[in-house]
Amino acid sequence: MSRVKIAIPERDPDFRVRIPVRISDLNYGKHLANDRLVAVLHEARVQHFVQHGCKDDLDFFGIGLIQADLAVAFRSEAFFNEMLEVALFIEDHTPKSFAVYYEIREAENGRLVATARTGMVAFDYGTRAVASFPETVPALFRLTP
């Protein structure tokens, strides 16, 4: 079986956040469920955007964001009460989209739990159509309006 390969950028991350594994994040195997890892990615991404003045995915500097794709490569289990450290990297930007790469590690010992990538697209929820990023998008996201 071929595995999904996600190349994490070889630079300092744009953002780091710690997120605990809660009891409600576990599946029948008593480890972090795959759908809950996706929720961890969403939480980390929104925390990054909020830190820079965005309200949420519906108001990304005046335009919405929609997730166009998702890839996850699981590397090890994560368990209840472990603290995950999520490093985010914003890359592959265009006037209408960008990618977020994630490296998820257990914070105490640095064990790699997963890598992931989400493709984010500017989206006008009023017209239900792809849009362009407004000129007000800060340079820190390295996005070209």
C-alpha positions as CSV (number, residue, x, y, z in Angstrom):
1,M,0.0,0.0,0.0
2,S,1.3,3.4,-0.9
3,R,1.1,6.0,1.9
4,V,0.1,9.7,1.7
5,K,3.3,11.8,1.8
6,I,3.1,15.3,3.1
7,A,6.2,17.4,2.8
8,I,6.3,19.8,5.8
9,P,8.2,23.1,4.8
10,E,11.7,23.2,6.1
11,R,11.5,26.5,7.9
12,D,10.2,27.9,11.2
13,P,6.4,27.5,11.5
14,D,4.1,30.5,11.1
15,F,2.3,29.5,14.3
16,R,2.4,26.9,17.1
17,V,-0.4,26.0,19.5
18,R,-0.9,23.3,22.1
19,I,-4.2,21.4,22.2
20,P,-5.0,18.7,24.7
21,V,-6.4,15.3,23.8
22,R,-9.8,15.1,25.6
23,I,-11.6,12.0,26.6
24,S,-14.3,12.8,24.0
25,D,-11.5,12.8,21.3
26,L,-10.9,9.0,21.7
27,N,-12.3,6.2,19.6
28,Y,-13.0,2.6,20.4
29,G,-9.2,1.9,20.2
30,K,-8.8,4.4,23.1
31,H,-6.6,6.7,21.0
32,L,-7.2,9.9,19.2
33,A,-10.0,9.3,16.6
34,N,-9.2,10.4,13.0
35,D,-12.2,12.7,12.8
36,R,-11.1,14.4,16.1
37,L,-7.6,15.0,14.6
38,V,-9.4,16.9,11.8
39,A,-11.1,19.0,14.5
40,V,-7.6,19.6,16.1
41,L,-6.4,20.9,12.7
42,H,-9.4,23.2,12.4
43,E,-9.0,24.5,15.9
44,A,-5.3,25.2,15.4
45,R,-5.9,27.0,12.1
46,V,-8.7,29.2,13.5
47,Q,-6.6,30.1,16.5
48,H,-3.8,31.2,14.2
49,F,-6.2,33.4,12.2
50,V,-7.9,34.8,15.3
51,Q,-4.5,35.8,16.7
52,H,-4.1,38.1,13.7
53,G,-7.6,39.7,13.8
54,C,-9.9,37.3,12.0
55,K,-13.2,36.3,13.6
56,D,-13.3,32.7,12.2
57,D,-13.4,30.9,8.8
58,L,-16.5,32.9,7.8
59,D,-14.7,36.3,8.2
60,F,-11.1,36.0,7.0
61,F,-10.4,39.7,6.6
62,G,-13.7,40.3,4.9
63,I,-14.1,37.1,2.9
64,G,-15.0,33.5,3.9
65,L,-12.8,30.5,3.7
66,I,-13.8,27.0,2.6
67,Q,-11.7,23.9,2.9
68,A,-11.2,22.4,-0.6
69,D,-9.1,19.4,0.3
70,L,-7.5,17.5,3.2
71,A,-4.7,15.0,3.5
72,V,-3.5,13.4,6.7
73,A,-0.7,11.0,7.3
74,F,-0.9,9.3,10.7
75,R,2.4,8.4,12.3
76,S,1.6,7.3,15.9
77,E,-1.3,7.2,18.4
78,A,-2.2,10.0,20.7
79,F,-3.9,9.3,24.0
80,F,-6.2,11.0,26.6
81,N,-4.4,13.8,28.6
82,E,-1.5,14.1,26.1
83,M,-0.8,17.6,25.0
84,L,-0.5,18.0,21.2
85,E,1.7,20.7,19.7
86,V,0.5,21.8,16.3
87,A,2.9,23.7,14.0
88,L,1.3,25.5,11.1
89,F,2.9,26.6,7.8
90,I,1.1,28.8,5.3
91,E,2.3,28.0,1.7
92,D,1.3,27.7,-1.9
93,H,-0.7,30.9,-2.0
94,T,-2.5,32.3,-5.0
95,P,-5.0,35.2,-5.3
96,K,-7.8,32.7,-4.4
97,S,-6.3,30.0,-2.3
98,F,-3.5,28.8,0.0
99,A,-2.4,25.6,1.7
100,V,-1.9,25.0,5.4
101,Y,0.6,22.4,6.4
102,Y,0.5,20.9,9.9
103,E,3.0,19.0,12.0
104,I,1.3,17.4,15.0
105,R,3.6,16.2,17.8
106,E,3.1,15.0,21.4
107,A,4.4,18.1,23.2
108,E,6.3,16.4,26.1
109,N,8.4,13.9,24.1
110,G,8.2,15.3,20.6
111,R,6.7,12.1,19.1
112,L,5.3,12.7,15.6
113,V,1.6,12.0,15.7
114,A,0.6,13.1,12.2
115,T,1.3,15.5,9.3
116,A,-1.5,17.1,7.4
117,R,-2.3,19.6,4.6
118,T,-5.5,21.5,4.0
119,G,-6.3,23.5,0.9
120,M,-8.1,26.7,1.8
121,V,-10.1,28.7,-0.8
122,A,-11.5,32.3,-0.6
123,F,-15.3,31.8,-0.7
124,D,-18.2,34.2,-0.8
125,Y,-20.9,32.5,1.3
126,G,-23.5,35.1,0.0
127,T,-23.1,34.1,-3.6
128,R,-21.8,30.6,-2.9
129,A,-18.9,31.1,-5.2
130,V,-15.1,31.1,-5.1
131,A,-13.7,34.7,-4.6
132,S,-10.4,36.5,-4.4
133,F,-8.7,37.6,-1.2
134,P,-9.3,41.3,-0.4
135,E,-6.4,43.7,-0.5
136,T,-6.6,44.0,3.3
137,V,-5.2,40.5,3.8
138,P,-2.0,41.1,5.9
139,A,1.4,40.4,4.5
140,L,2.0,38.0,7.4
141,F,-0.1,35.4,5.6
142,R,2.1,36.0,2.4
143,L,-1.1,35.9,0.3
144,T,-1.3,37.8,-3.0
145,P,-4.6,39.7,-3.4
